[in-house]
Amino acid sequence: MRFSERAASIAPFYAMEFGKHAAALEADGARVIRLNLGEPDFGAPPAVLEAARHGADGRQLPYTAALGTPDLRKAIAGFYAQTHGVNISPSRIVVTAGASAALLLVTATLVDPGDEVIVGDPSYPCNRQFLASFGANVKLVATDAASRFQLGIDALKANWTPETRGLMIATPSNPTGTSVLQSELMQMCDWARSHDAWRIVDEIYLNLGDPDRDGRPPQTVLAFDDDAIVINSFSKYFGMTGWRLGWCVVPDALVPVVERMAQNFYICPPTLSQIAALACFTPESLKICEERRSEFSRRRTLILDGLKRIGLHVPVAPDGAFYVYFDVSSTGLSSWDFCMRALHEAHVALTPGKDFGPSGADRYVRLSYAASSDDLVEAVDRLGDFLAKLPRHNPSK
């Protein structure tokens, strides 16, 4: 059987691959602490679970409109108005089968073979895989700790060419948990717009970002770039990973095109998930989600203190999401070997930097602190014992 070039060229998603190894160890009786996936341990808010139970009472669950139910699109628009002070017409909101489907739709809508798209490195691997699958020439721009592992206006200008057609940014970022400074994001959006290039901004972790000094949540790019394309999800802030529900906000001109794509690619988002997701936007559910965001902040402090204690360096403290990107060069191991040995010797599942791009791939490891505090404490202790057995570990390096 002959496979497509697309299928032959796509790399594994290593976070999932390490999950498979962890499952094999668990099948043999080991207790593995899984810090390899960004999956909140809280699950959906209680009101969402109750809405799902009510929706699954035996009623028919037919297809919805390809763009999602009007009620849910209106509720998402209300969330932007209430939380971010941005008024968006519900007609611009496209409900999707997870954020991945949103990325699929907008990539299929915008990308032609050979289009150059600038993406920071490190970054979430599936973002660049979507782009490449539709023929984009993905230009990965290396970032480092000095730039908080994020693109900035100077790097963007230095890497811009006449072939550049678009820009994809994630803020806060997976894998680093760091955000782009708003002033930098504004300048990058202005630059891209002035060159007639589109901007996709992944805001999946936006509402898990730290509030400002006045307690206000991080601002969406739509506050200053109304034509930017925003990707978001119910998976992280609302804890609905397996419900496979997300959304994107697109300019008016893209709505009918995206609708045709959605009709053909997956017909509609899951009906029951849409029914349940309406309960995300009640005062009760939003209060719970904010309490959970605060809990993630406490877990971040716990894990940063713990990694420092055992001699693993975190070059940039995250300010959002639930990830820490730490440096394993002091151990004498590559990030891949570190993760593989930590899994098999300490039974802690992590993700090597290889997942997120070539820049720093052998040096950095991503840890998700979406697990419980008890698991995080135990994981750090296990990693400390593992490190103590490594002959080349030099905490002072």
Sequence and secondary structure as in RCSB ss.txt:
>XXXX:A:sequence
MRFSERAASIAPFYAMEFGKHAAALEADGARVIRLNLGEPDFGAPPAVLEAARHGADGRQLPYTAALGTPDLRKA
IAGFYAQTHGVNISPSRIVVTAGASAALLLVTATLVDPGDEVIVGDPSYPCNRQFLASFGANVKLVATDAASRFQ
LGIDALKANWTPETRGLMIATPSNPTGTSVLQSELMQMCDWARSHDAWRIVDEIYLNLGDPDRDGRPPQTVLAFD
DDAIVINSFSKYFGMTGWRLGWCVVPDALVPVVERMAQNFYICPPTLSQIAALACFTPESLKICEERRSEFSRRR
TLILDGLKRIGLHVPVAPDGAFYVYFDVSSTGLSSWDFCMRALHEAHVALTPGKDFGPSGADRYVRLSYAASSDD
LVEAVDRLGDFLAKLPRHNPSK
>XXXX:A:secstr
    HHHHH    HHHHHHHHHHHHHHTT   EE SS   SS S HHHHHHHHHHTSS       TT  HHHHHH
HHHHIIIII     GGGEEEESHHHHHHHHHHHHH  TT EEEEEES  HHHHHHHHHTT EEEEEE  GGGTTS
  HHHHHHH  TTEEEEEEESS TTT     HHHHHHHHHHHHHTT EEEEE TTGGGS   TTS     GGGT 
TT EEEEESSSSS  GGG  EEEE  GGGHHHHHHHHHHHTSSS HHHHHHHGGGGSHHHHHHHHHHHHHHHHHH
HHHHHHHHHTT B SS   STTEEEEE GGGTS HHHHHHHIIIII EE EEGGGG STTTTTEEEEE  S HHH
HHHHHHHHHHHHHT TT  TT 
